[in-house]
Amino acid sequence: MNDDRPATDADALDIRYFDETRLRLLKELRKIIVGQQEVLDDLLIALVSRGHCLLVGVPGLAKTLVIGTLARALDLDFNRVQFTPDLMPTDIIGTDIIQEDPTTGKRAFQFLRGPIFANVVLADEINRTPPKTQAALLQAMQEYRVSTGGTTYELPLPFFVLATQNPIEQEGTYPLPEAQLDRFMFSLYMEYPSVDEEKEIVLTTTSALDPQIESVVSREDVARLQELVRRVPIADYVVEYAVNLASRSRPANEQAPDFVKRWVAWGAGPRASQYLVLGAKARAILHGRAHATPEDIQAIATRVLRHRILVNFSAEADGISSLDVVHRLIEAVDVPFRERRRQT
């Protein structure tokens, strides 16, 4: 496959359509959100890749505001769930209730749908609720359906879960198990704003300004963008590079670097390779290209891999985090095509 081929007319139209949709969305988000451009781009990449996102950041960085504003700019159903220690699975999924038919007087069970039956679901402070309730999201995030009372219910499409988590206040929290972390395409860490951005935030939020967010992206737009991402071509060697990054994060792999075998307890699974490829495709059209490249893989690798790599005690003793391991992996794993070209 030749990655330098010119885009066809259809490719060019699709890319222009994606760019126009992105600009409309960003215009609305910028009415309220200051900075956080990388986070906004990553949220858009996850949305069009049919993935879910975990947003991690200290209090006051507008994690919930970013998600809520994004939901308002999308013409999709939106529900927010505040996760608490007493939240039960039925509070998310729904429950069967007895309803009486007014005409016949007969009683029958009727399923009352929970807040998970929405296109965009905000799971606020997801680590505040026990594992039993966290697990209620597993089937929904993976299969887009839920089962209760022996009946399976399809969720509305598109379905996009955005969860927030506070990394510093751990008392009374329940860390997400690896099985649930793996359901999230991206783990996004929100940083403090710059001085200029914080000044703009303060001026905006302490004034009488009340910007109104309009829904500018329809359900049909989202569906078309998701289909477009799947059609973006990607060369075999780029796919091989994505697979190599994920597989060499596993200490049992003979080709894993020495630092992986020394510091990693568990590496990333095959879902990481899938999300690396999908994210690379979405990032390519985000930057106006009709094909994905190794640079696209590298650009999203930290967000895809950091929460899928579990470091061991030796790494913690050496002050090494999963993010450090990902950065070293990117440096250590060569792009297959370039390696073959050097040999010839």
C-alpha positions as CSV (number, residue, x, y, z in Angstrom):
1,M,0.0,0.0,0.0
2,N,1.4,3.4,-0.9
3,D,0.8,5.9,1.9
4,D,1.8,8.8,-0.4
5,R,-1.0,8.3,-2.9
6,P,-3.2,11.3,-3.6
7,A,-6.7,11.3,-1.9
8,T,-9.6,10.5,-4.2
9,D,-12.5,12.9,-4.6
10,A,-14.5,10.9,-2.1
11,D,-11.6,11.0,0.4
12,A,-11.3,14.7,0.1
13,L,-15.1,15.3,0.5
14,D,-15.1,13.0,3.6
15,I,-12.1,14.8,5.2
16,R,-13.7,18.2,4.5
17,Y,-17.0,17.0,6.0
18,F,-15.1,15.8,9.1
19,D,-13.2,19.1,9.4
20,E,-16.4,21.2,9.1
21,T,-18.1,19.1,11.7
22,R,-15.1,19.4,14.1
23,L,-15.0,23.2,13.6
24,R,-18.7,23.6,14.4
25,L,-18.3,21.5,17.5
26,L,-15.2,23.4,18.7
27,K,-16.9,26.7,18.1
28,E,-19.6,25.8,20.6
29,L,-17.2,24.2,23.1
30,R,-15.0,27.3,23.1
31,K,-17.9,29.4,24.4
32,I,-17.3,27.8,27.8
33,I,-14.1,25.7,27.7
34,V,-10.8,27.5,27.9
35,G,-7.7,25.6,26.8
36,Q,-7.7,21.8,27.0
37,Q,-7.3,21.5,23.2
38,E,-5.6,18.1,23.4
39,V,-8.3,16.7,25.6
40,L,-11.1,18.0,23.3
41,D,-9.4,16.4,20.3
42,D,-9.0,13.1,22.1
43,L,-12.6,13.1,23.1
44,L,-13.6,13.6,19.5
45,I,-11.3,10.8,18.4
46,A,-12.8,8.5,21.0
47,L,-16.3,9.4,20.0
48,V,-15.8,8.8,16.3
49,S,-13.9,5.6,17.1
50,R,-16.8,4.2,19.1
51,G,-14.6,4.2,22.2
52,H,-15.1,5.4,25.8
53,C,-12.9,7.8,27.9
54,L,-11.7,8.0,31.5
55,L,-10.8,11.6,32.5
56,V,-8.4,11.9,35.4
57,G,-7.6,15.1,37.1
58,V,-7.6,17.0,40.4
59,P,-10.7,18.8,41.5
60,G,-11.5,22.1,39.8
61,L,-10.1,21.3,36.3
62,A,-13.6,21.3,34.7
63,K,-13.7,17.6,33.9
64,T,-17.5,17.4,34.4
65,L,-17.9,20.8,32.6
66,V,-16.0,19.6,29.6
67,I,-18.1,16.5,29.3
68,G,-21.4,18.3,30.0
69,T,-20.6,21.0,27.4
70,L,-19.7,18.4,24.8
71,A,-23.0,16.6,25.4
72,R,-24.9,19.8,25.0
73,A,-23.2,20.5,21.6
74,L,-24.1,17.0,20.4
75,D,-27.8,16.4,19.5
76,L,-27.8,13.2,21.5
77,D,-29.5,12.0,24.7
78,F,-27.3,12.7,27.7
79,N,-27.5,11.4,31.3
80,R,-25.2,12.0,34.2
81,V,-24.8,9.5,37.1
82,Q,-23.1,10.7,40.3
83,F,-21.3,7.6,41.6
84,T,-21.6,7.2,45.4
85,P,-20.8,4.4,47.8
86,D,-24.5,3.5,48.1
87,L,-25.2,3.4,44.4
88,M,-26.7,0.0,43.3
89,P,-26.5,-1.6,39.8
90,T,-30.2,-1.2,39.4
91,D,-29.8,2.6,39.9
92,I,-27.8,2.5,36.6
93,I,-29.4,-0.2,34.5
94,G,-32.9,0.1,35.7
95,T,-35.4,-2.3,37.4
96,D,-38.6,-4.2,37.0
97,I,-41.7,-2.6,38.6
98,I,-45.2,-3.8,39.0
99,Q,-47.6,-1.8,36.8
100,E,-51.4,-2.2,36.7
101,D,-53.2,-2.1,33.4
102,P,-56.0,0.6,33.9
103,T,-58.3,-1.2,31.4
104,T,-58.0,-4.8,32.6
105,G,-56.9,-4.3,36.2
106,K,-54.2,-6.9,35.7
107,R,-50.7,-6.4,37.1
108,A,-47.5,-7.2,35.3
109,F,-43.8,-6.4,35.6
110,Q,-42.5,-3.5,33.4
111,F,-38.9,-2.6,33.0
112,L,-38.1,1.0,34.1
113,R,-35.0,2.1,32.2
114,G,-32.1,3.5,34.1
115,P,-29.8,6.5,33.1
116,I,-27.5,4.2,31.1
117,F,-30.1,4.3,28.3
118,A,-28.7,7.4,26.7
119,N,-26.3,8.2,23.9
120,V,-23.8,10.0,26.2
121,V,-23.4,8.8,29.8
122,L,-21.3,10.7,32.3
123,A,-20.1,8.4,35.1
124,D,-19.0,11.1,37.6
125,E,-16.3,10.0,40.1
126,I,-16.6,6.4,39.0
127,N,-14.2,5.2,41.7
128,R,-16.6,6.3,44.5
129,T,-18.9,3.3,44.0
130,P,-18.3,-0.3,44.9
131,P,-17.1,-2.9,42.3
132,K,-20.5,-4.5,42.0
133,T,-21.9,-1.2,40.7
134,Q,-18.8,-0.5,38.6
135,A,-19.3,-3.9,37.0
136,A,-22.8,-2.9,35.8
137,L,-21.1,-0.8,33.2
138,L,-19.0,-3.6,31.8
139,Q,-21.5,-5.3,29.5
140,A,-22.9,-2.0,28.4
141,M,-19.5,-0.5,27.4
142,Q,-18.5,-3.6,25.5
143,E,-21.7,-5.0,24.0
144,Y,-24.0,-2.0,23.9
145,R,-26.7,-3.9,25.7
146,V,-27.7,-4.8,29.3
147,S,-29.3,-7.8,30.8
148,T,-31.7,-7.9,33.7
149,G,-34.4,-10.2,34.9
150,G,-33.5,-12.7,32.1
151,T,-34.1,-10.1,29.4
152,T,-31.6,-8.3,27.2
153,Y,-32.1,-4.7,26.2
154,E,-30.3,-2.9,23.4
155,L,-28.8,0.5,24.2
156,P,-29.3,3.5,21.9
157,L,-26.6,4.1,19.4
158,P,-24.2,5.9,19.4
159,F,-23.3,5.0,23.0
160,F,-20.4,6.9,24.6
161,V,-19.4,6.5,28.3
162,L,-17.3,9.3,29.8
163,A,-16.1,8.7,33.4
164,T,-14.2,11.0,35.7
165,Q,-11.8,10.2,38.5
166,N,-9.9,12.1,41.2
167,P,-6.3,10.8,41.4
168,I,-5.4,12.3,44.7
169,E,-8.2,11.7,47.1
170,Q,-8.2,7.9,47.6
171,E,-9.9,7.5,51.0
172,G,-13.3,5.8,50.6
173,T,-12.7,5.0,46.9
174,Y,-12.7,1.7,45.0
175,P,-10.0,1.6,42.3
176,L,-11.3,0.3,39.0
177,P,-10.3,-3.3,38.2
178,E,-8.2,-3.9,35.2
179,A,-11.1,-5.6,33.4
180,Q,-13.1,-2.4,33.5
181,L,-10.1,-0.1,32.8
182,D,-9.5,-2.1,29.6
183,R,-13.0,-1.1,28.4
184,F,-11.9,2.6,28.1
185,M,-10.2,3.5,24.9
186,F,-8.4,6.5,26.4
187,S,-7.2,7.5,29.8
188,L,-6.9,11.3,29.7
189,Y,-5.1,13.3,32.3
190,M,-6.2,16.9,32.6
191,E,-3.5,19.3,33.5
192,Y,-3.6,22.7,35.3
193,P,-4.2,25.6,32.9
194,S,-1.5,28.1,32.0
195,V,-1.5,31.5,33.8
196,D,-3.2,33.2,30.8
197,E,-5.8,30.5,30.5
198,E,-6.6,30.6,34.2
199,K,-7.0,34.4,33.9
200,E,-9.5,34.0,31.1
201,I,-11.3,31.3,33.1
202,V,-11.6,33.6,36.1
203,L,-12.8,36.6,34.0
204,T,-15.4,34.4,32.3
205,T,-16.8,32.6,35.3
206,T,-17.0,35.7,37.5
207,S,-18.9,37.8,35.1
208,A,-22.5,38.0,34.1
209,L,-21.8,36.2,30.8
210,D,-24.1,33.3,30.2
211,P,-23.1,31.6,26.9
212,Q,-25.7,29.3,25.3
213,I,-24.6,26.1,23.8
214,E,-26.4,25.0,20.6
215,S,-26.6,21.4,19.4
216,V,-24.6,21.5,16.2
217,V,-23.7,17.8,15.6
218,S,-26.6,15.5,14.9
219,R,-27.0,11.7,15.5
220,E,-26.6,11.2,11.8
221,D,-23.4,13.2,11.8
222,V,-21.9,11.0,14.5
223,A,-22.9,7.8,12.7
224,R,-21.4,9.1,9.4
225,L,-18.1,10.1,11.1
226,Q,-17.9,6.7,12.9
227,E,-18.4,4.9,9.6
228,L,-15.8,7.2,7.9
229,V,-13.1,6.3,10.5
230,R,-13.6,2.6,9.7
231,R,-13.0,3.3,6.0
232,V,-9.7,5.1,6.5
233,P,-7.0,2.9,4.9
234,I,-4.0,1.8,7.0
235,A,-0.8,0.0,5.7
236,D,0.0,-3.4,7.0
237,Y,3.3,-2.2,8.5
238,V,1.5,0.4,10.5
239,V,-0.9,-2.2,11.9
240,E,2.2,-4.4,12.7
241,Y,3.7,-1.5,14.5
242,A,0.6,-1.0,16.7
243,V,0.6,-4.7,17.5
244,N,4.3,-4.7,18.3
245,L,3.8,-1.8,20.8
246,A,1.0,-3.6,22.6
247,S,2.5,-7.1,22.6
248,R,6.0,-6.0,23.7
249,S,4.5,-4.4,26.8
250,R,3.9,-8.0,28.0
251,P,6.8,-9.3,30.1
252,A,6.2,-12.9,28.9
253,N,6.9,-11.9,25.3
254,E,10.4,-13.0,24.3
255,Q,10.8,-9.8,22.2
256,A,9.8,-7.5,25.1
257,P,12.6,-5.0,26.1
258,D,14.5,-5.7,29.3
259,F,12.9,-2.8,31.1
260,V,9.4,-4.4,30.5
261,K,10.5,-7.7,31.9
262,R,12.0,-5.9,34.9
263,W,9.1,-3.4,35.7
264,V,5.9,-4.7,34.2
265,A,3.6,-7.2,35.9
266,W,0.9,-7.3,33.2
267,G,1.0,-5.7,29.8
268,A,-1.6,-4.4,27.4
269,G,-4.1,-6.9,25.7
270,P,-5.3,-7.1,22.1
271,R,-7.9,-4.4,22.7
272,A,-5.0,-2.0,23.0
273,S,-3.9,-2.9,19.4
274,Q,-7.4,-2.4,18.1
275,Y,-7.7,1.1,19.7
276,L,-4.3,2.1,18.6
277,V,-5.4,1.4,15.0
278,L,-8.8,3.0,15.3
279,G,-7.4,6.1,17.1
280,A,-4.7,6.5,14.4
281,K,-7.4,6.4,11.7
282,A,-9.4,9.0,13.5
283,R,-6.4,11.2,14.2
284,A,-5.4,11.0,10.5
285,I,-8.6,12.6,9.3
286,L,-8.6,15.0,12.2
287,H,-5.3,16.3,10.6
288,G,-6.7,16.3,7.1
289,R,-5.1,13.1,5.9
290,A,-6.8,10.1,4.1
291,H,-4.5,7.5,5.6
292,A,-3.0,6.6,9.0
293,T,0.7,6.7,9.8
294,P,3.1,5.4,12.5
295,E,3.2,9.0,13.8
296,D,-0.6,8.8,14.5
297,I,0.0,5.6,16.5
298,Q,2.8,7.3,18.5
299,A,0.7,10.4,19.2
300,I,-2.1,8.4,20.9
301,A,0.0,5.6,22.4
302,T,0.2,7.1,25.9
303,R,-3.6,7.5,26.2
304,V,-4.3,4.0,25.0
305,L,-1.5,2.1,26.9
306,R,-1.0,3.9,30.2
307,H,-4.0,2.4,32.0
308,R,-3.4,-1.0,30.4
309,I,0.1,-1.6,31.8
310,L,0.4,-2.7,35.4
311,V,3.8,-2.0,36.9
312,N,5.3,-4.2,39.6
313,F,6.9,-3.5,43.0
314,S,10.3,-3.1,41.4
315,A,9.0,-0.3,39.2
316,E,7.4,1.5,42.1
317,A,10.6,1.2,44.1
318,D,12.5,2.7,41.2
319,G,9.9,5.5,40.8
320,I,8.8,4.2,37.4
321,S,5.1,4.7,36.4
322,S,3.2,3.0,33.6
323,L,3.5,6.3,31.6
324,D,7.3,6.0,31.8
325,V,7.1,2.5,30.5
326,V,5.0,3.7,27.5
327,H,7.5,6.4,26.7
328,R,10.3,3.9,26.7
329,L,8.3,1.5,24.6
330,I,7.8,4.2,21.9
331,E,11.6,4.7,21.8
332,A,12.5,1.0,21.9
333,V,10.0,-0.4,19.3
334,D,11.0,0.4,15.7
335,V,8.6,0.9,12.9
336,P,8.8,-2.4,10.8
337,F,8.8,-0.6,7.4
338,R,11.6,1.7,8.3
339,E,13.6,-1.3,9.8
340,R,13.2,-3.3,6.5
341,R,14.2,-0.2,4.5
342,R,17.4,0.2,6.4
343,Q,18.3,-3.4,5.8
344,T,17.9,-3.1,2.1
